[in-house]
C-alpha cells in the first residue's frame, strides 16, 4: 500500500485554524436560542459576505440568469443570499430543535402524503432537493416521517471540518456517504434493498452531462436519473423556502414524471432537464435563497 502524501505544514496549520474558528462559531451559535442564533448569523453574513471576493461570482451568475435586473437589484439579492447562508450556518447547531411535523409551526409542510407513499410502496425512492432555504430540512421531512435516507454528499476539503459537519448533521438521521466509487456502490445496494436516497442535485458536476439551466448548459450529475430509470423508483422533489427568520415551508412534490422513449441515454438527459427546469422555477420565485456563489456554469 502506498503511503499517503504528506500534507505541508502550512496547510495543516490553516486547516486547524479553520476548524478552531468553526468550533468557536458553533459554540456561540449553539449557546443562543435558535431564533437569536439565526438572526445573528444572518446579520454577520450580510455585513461580510457582499464584500467578499466570491460575491463577484454571484453577481455574474445573477446578471446572466436575470439580464433585466439592474446592479442595485442584483446587489440586493446578493445581500439577501448572504443573509440566508449566514442563517443556515447558524442553524446547524440547532438541527435537533427542528420538529418538522411538530405543533410549534416552525415548518409548514405541504405534500406529506408523498412521503407516506414513499414509506409504504415497498420500493426504493429518491428524495431530491436544491440548495434553497435551509436545505437540510428537506431530508428531515423524510426521516421524521419514517423514511430514513441514505445521503450522498461532497466531503469538506478540511478533514477536521468534515468531522464537525458530520456531527452537526446527526439529528437529520439516516446515513451519510461521501461522493466517490465506494459511495456509489452503497447507493446501488440501498436501492436494491428497497431503501431511499437523499440527494442535492443542483451543483456543478464536471463529469456530468450538459443540461439547460437558466438558458445555458450546466454540467449536471446524471446519477439521479440513471438510478431512477434503472430501478424503476420514484424521484420525489422537496422544496424548502425560508418564510421569516427561522421559519420555513417544506413542499413535497408528487413524483417526477419519468420519460420512457426506449433510448436510455435520451431519457436520462430528459429526466435531468425536467429536474433542472423545476429547480429553476423555484429559484426564480425566491432567487435570494439559492447558492449563487457556486460556479454552476462552466464559463463563470
C-alpha positions as CSV (number, residue, x, y, z in Angstrom):
1,X,0.0,0.0,0.0
2,X,1.4,3.4,-1.0
3,X,1.9,6.0,1.7
4,X,-0.5,8.9,1.8
5,X,1.1,12.2,0.6
6,X,2.3,14.3,3.4
7,X,0.3,17.5,3.9
8,X,2.5,20.6,4.0
9,X,2.9,22.2,7.4
10,X,1.3,25.5,6.3
11,X,-1.8,23.7,5.1
12,X,-2.1,21.7,8.3
13,X,-1.9,24.8,10.3
14,X,-4.5,26.5,8.1
15,X,-6.8,23.5,8.5
16,X,-6.5,23.6,12.2
17,X,-7.2,27.3,12.4
18,X,-10.2,26.9,10.2
19,X,-11.6,24.1,12.3
20,X,-10.9,26.1,15.5
21,X,-12.8,29.1,14.1
22,X,-15.7,26.7,13.1
23,X,-15.8,25.2,16.7
24,X,-15.9,28.7,18.2
25,X,-18.7,29.8,15.9
26,X,-20.7,26.7,16.6
27,X,-20.3,27.1,20.3
28,X,-21.5,30.7,20.1
29,X,-24.5,29.9,17.9
30,X,-25.3,26.8,19.9
31,X,-25.4,28.7,23.1
32,X,-28.1,31.0,21.8
33,X,-31.7,30.1,21.2
34,X,-32.5,29.1,17.7
35,X,-34.2,32.3,16.6
36,X,-31.5,34.5,18.0
37,X,-28.7,32.4,16.5
38,X,-30.3,32.5,13.1
39,X,-30.7,36.3,13.3
40,X,-27.1,36.8,14.4
41,X,-25.8,34.5,11.6
42,X,-27.8,36.5,9.0
43,X,-26.7,39.8,10.4
44,X,-23.0,38.9,10.3
45,X,-23.2,37.4,6.8
46,X,-25.0,40.4,5.4
47,X,-22.1,42.6,6.5
48,X,-19.2,40.4,5.5
49,X,-20.4,38.3,2.5
50,X,-21.3,41.0,0.0
51,X,-17.7,42.4,0.3
52,X,-16.1,39.0,-0.2
53,X,-14.4,38.3,-3.5
54,X,-16.7,35.3,-4.1
55,X,-19.6,37.6,-4.3
56,X,-18.3,38.6,-7.8
57,X,-19.3,35.1,-8.9
58,X,-22.8,35.6,-7.5
59,X,-23.2,38.9,-9.3
60,X,-22.1,37.5,-12.7
61,X,-24.4,34.5,-12.3
62,X,-27.4,36.7,-11.4
63,X,-26.7,39.1,-14.3
64,X,-26.7,36.2,-16.8
65,X,-29.7,34.5,-15.2
66,X,-31.7,37.7,-14.9
67,X,-30.5,40.1,-17.7
68,X,-33.3,42.6,-17.0
69,X,-32.1,43.3,-13.4
70,X,-30.1,46.4,-12.7
71,X,-27.0,46.5,-10.5
72,X,-28.9,47.7,-7.4
73,X,-31.4,44.8,-7.7
74,X,-28.6,42.3,-8.1
75,X,-26.8,43.7,-5.0
76,X,-30.0,43.4,-3.0
77,X,-30.3,39.7,-4.0
78,X,-26.7,39.1,-3.1
79,X,-27.1,40.7,0.3
80,X,-30.3,38.6,1.0
81,X,-28.5,35.5,-0.3
82,X,-25.8,36.0,2.3
83,X,-28.4,36.6,5.0
84,X,-29.9,33.2,4.2
85,X,-26.5,31.5,4.1
86,X,-25.5,33.0,7.4
87,X,-28.7,31.8,8.9
88,X,-28.2,28.3,7.6
89,X,-24.7,28.2,9.2
90,X,-26.0,29.4,12.5
91,X,-28.9,26.9,12.4
92,X,-26.6,23.9,12.2
93,X,-26.1,23.5,15.9
94,X,-29.9,23.6,16.3
95,X,-30.9,21.0,13.7
96,X,-32.0,18.8,16.6
97,X,-34.6,21.5,17.5
98,X,-36.5,21.2,14.3
99,X,-39.6,19.1,14.6
100,X,-40.8,19.2,11.1
101,X,-44.3,17.8,11.8
102,X,-44.5,19.3,15.3
103,X,-47.1,21.6,16.7
104,X,-44.9,24.7,17.0
105,X,-45.5,25.6,13.4
106,X,-41.8,26.3,12.7
107,X,-42.1,24.3,9.5
108,X,-45.2,24.4,7.4
109,X,-45.5,21.2,5.4
110,X,-47.3,20.7,2.1
111,X,-47.5,17.3,0.5
112,X,-46.7,15.0,3.4
113,X,-48.8,12.3,1.6
114,X,-46.0,11.9,-0.9
115,X,-43.6,10.9,1.9
116,X,-46.2,8.5,3.2
117,X,-46.4,6.9,-0.2
118,X,-42.6,6.5,-0.3
119,X,-42.7,4.8,3.0
120,X,-45.5,2.4,2.1
121,X,-44.9,1.5,-1.5
122,X,-42.4,-1.2,-0.8
123,X,-39.7,0.0,-3.3
124,X,-36.8,2.3,-3.0
125,X,-37.1,6.0,-3.9
126,X,-35.0,9.1,-4.4
127,X,-35.7,12.3,-2.4
128,X,-34.2,15.3,-4.2
129,X,-33.7,18.9,-3.2
130,X,-31.8,22.0,-4.2
131,X,-29.6,24.4,-2.1
132,X,-32.6,26.6,-1.2
133,X,-33.6,28.0,2.2
134,X,-32.2,25.6,4.8
135,X,-31.9,22.6,2.6
136,X,-31.3,20.2,5.5
137,X,-34.9,20.5,6.4
138,X,-35.9,18.7,3.2
139,X,-34.2,15.5,4.5
140,X,-35.8,15.8,7.9
141,X,-39.2,15.9,6.2
142,X,-38.5,12.3,5.1
143,X,-36.5,10.9,8.1
144,X,-39.0,12.3,10.6
145,X,-41.8,10.7,8.8
146,X,-40.4,7.2,8.9
147,X,-38.3,7.3,5.7
148,X,-34.6,7.1,6.6
149,X,-32.4,8.3,3.8
150,X,-29.0,7.3,2.6
151,X,-27.4,10.7,1.7
152,X,-24.6,11.2,-0.8
153,X,-22.7,14.4,-0.4
154,X,-19.4,16.1,-1.2
155,X,-16.9,15.9,1.7
156,X,-15.4,19.1,3.1
157,X,-11.8,19.7,1.9
158,X,-10.7,20.1,5.5
159,X,-10.9,16.7,7.3
160,X,-11.3,18.5,10.7
161,X,-14.3,20.5,9.4
162,X,-15.7,17.3,7.8
163,X,-15.8,15.6,11.2
164,X,-17.6,18.7,12.7
165,X,-20.2,18.7,9.9
166,X,-20.8,15.0,10.3
167,X,-21.5,15.5,14.0
168,X,-23.8,18.5,13.3
169,X,-25.8,16.5,10.7
170,X,-26.5,13.6,13.1
171,X,-30.0,15.0,14.0
172,X,-31.0,14.7,10.3
173,X,-30.9,10.9,10.7
174,X,-30.2,8.3,8.0
175,X,-26.8,7.5,6.6
176,X,-24.3,10.0,5.0
177,X,-21.9,8.8,2.4
178,X,-19.2,10.8,0.7
179,X,-19.2,11.0,-3.1
180,X,-17.0,8.5,-4.9
181,X,-16.9,5.0,-6.2
182,X,-17.4,3.4,-2.8
183,X,-20.4,5.6,-2.1
184,X,-21.9,4.9,-5.5
185,X,-21.8,1.1,-4.8
186,X,-23.6,1.6,-1.5
187,X,-26.3,3.7,-3.1
188,X,-27.0,0.9,-5.6
189,X,-27.1,-1.6,-2.7
190,X,-29.5,0.6,-0.8
191,X,-31.9,0.8,-3.8
192,X,-31.6,-3.0,-4.3
193,X,-32.8,-3.4,-0.7
194,X,-35.8,-1.0,-1.1
195,X,-34.2,1.8,0.8
196,X,-34.4,5.5,0.0
197,X,-31.8,8.0,-1.1
198,X,-31.5,11.8,-0.3
199,X,-29.7,13.8,-2.9
200,X,-28.9,17.5,-3.6
201,X,-28.6,17.7,-7.3
202,X,-28.3,21.4,-8.3
203,X,-24.5,21.7,-8.2
204,X,-21.9,21.5,-10.9
205,X,-20.6,18.0,-11.7
206,X,-17.6,18.2,-14.0
207,X,-18.0,14.6,-15.3
208,X,-21.7,15.1,-15.8
209,X,-23.9,15.8,-18.8
210,X,-24.8,19.3,-20.2
211,X,-28.4,20.2,-19.3
212,X,-30.0,23.6,-19.8
213,X,-30.3,25.7,-16.6
214,X,-31.4,29.4,-16.8
215,X,-30.9,29.2,-20.6
216,X,-27.3,27.9,-20.5
217,X,-25.9,24.4,-20.4
218,X,-24.8,23.4,-17.0
219,X,-22.8,20.2,-16.2
220,X,-25.3,18.1,-14.3
221,X,-24.8,14.8,-12.4
222,X,-26.9,12.2,-14.2
223,X,-26.9,9.7,-11.3
224,X,-30.4,10.6,-10.1
225,X,-32.0,9.8,-13.5
226,X,-29.8,6.8,-14.1
227,X,-30.7,5.2,-10.8
228,X,-34.4,6.0,-11.1
229,X,-34.7,4.6,-14.6
230,X,-32.6,1.5,-13.8
231,X,-34.6,0.6,-10.7
232,X,-38.0,2.0,-11.7
233,X,-38.1,4.0,-8.5
234,X,-39.8,7.4,-8.0
235,X,-38.0,10.8,-7.8
236,X,-39.7,13.0,-5.2
237,X,-38.6,16.6,-5.3
238,X,-38.7,18.6,-2.0
239,X,-38.5,22.4,-1.8
240,X,-37.6,24.4,1.2
241,X,-38.5,28.1,1.5
242,X,-37.4,30.4,4.3
243,X,-40.5,32.3,5.2
244,X,-39.3,34.6,8.0
245,X,-36.4,34.2,10.4
246,X,-36.0,30.5,11.2
247,X,-39.4,29.5,9.9
248,X,-39.9,27.5,6.8
249,X,-42.3,26.0,4.3
250,X,-41.4,22.5,3.1
251,X,-43.3,21.5,-0.1
252,X,-43.0,17.8,-1.1
253,X,-44.0,17.4,-4.7
254,X,-45.5,14.3,-6.4
255,X,-43.0,12.0,-8.1
256,X,-41.4,13.4,-11.2
257,X,-42.8,12.0,-14.4
258,X,-40.1,9.8,-16.0
259,X,-39.7,9.5,-19.7
260,X,-39.8,6.1,-21.4
261,X,-38.7,6.6,-25.0
262,X,-36.7,3.4,-25.2
263,X,-33.5,5.4,-25.5
264,X,-31.9,5.2,-22.1
265,X,-29.3,8.0,-22.7
266,X,-32.0,10.4,-24.0
267,X,-34.3,9.5,-21.1
268,X,-31.5,10.3,-18.6
269,X,-31.0,13.7,-20.2
270,X,-34.7,14.4,-20.3
271,X,-35.2,13.5,-16.7
272,X,-32.4,15.8,-15.6
273,X,-33.8,18.5,-17.9
274,X,-37.1,18.3,-16.1
275,X,-35.4,18.4,-12.7
276,X,-33.3,21.4,-13.7
277,X,-36.5,23.2,-15.0
278,X,-38.3,22.6,-11.7
279,X,-35.4,23.9,-9.7
280,X,-35.1,26.9,-12.0
281,X,-38.8,27.7,-11.3
282,X,-38.2,27.5,-7.6
283,X,-35.1,29.8,-7.8
284,X,-36.9,32.3,-10.0
285,X,-39.5,32.7,-7.3
286,X,-37.0,33.1,-4.4
287,X,-33.6,34.0,-6.0
288,X,-32.2,35.3,-2.7
289,X,-32.4,31.8,-1.2
290,X,-30.2,30.0,-3.7
291,X,-26.4,29.4,-3.7
292,X,-25.4,31.9,-6.4
293,X,-21.7,31.9,-5.3
294,X,-21.4,28.4,-6.7
295,X,-19.7,28.1,-10.1
296,X,-22.7,26.3,-11.6
297,X,-21.9,27.1,-15.2
298,X,-18.5,26.3,-17.0
299,X,-18.0,29.9,-18.2
300,X,-18.1,31.5,-14.7
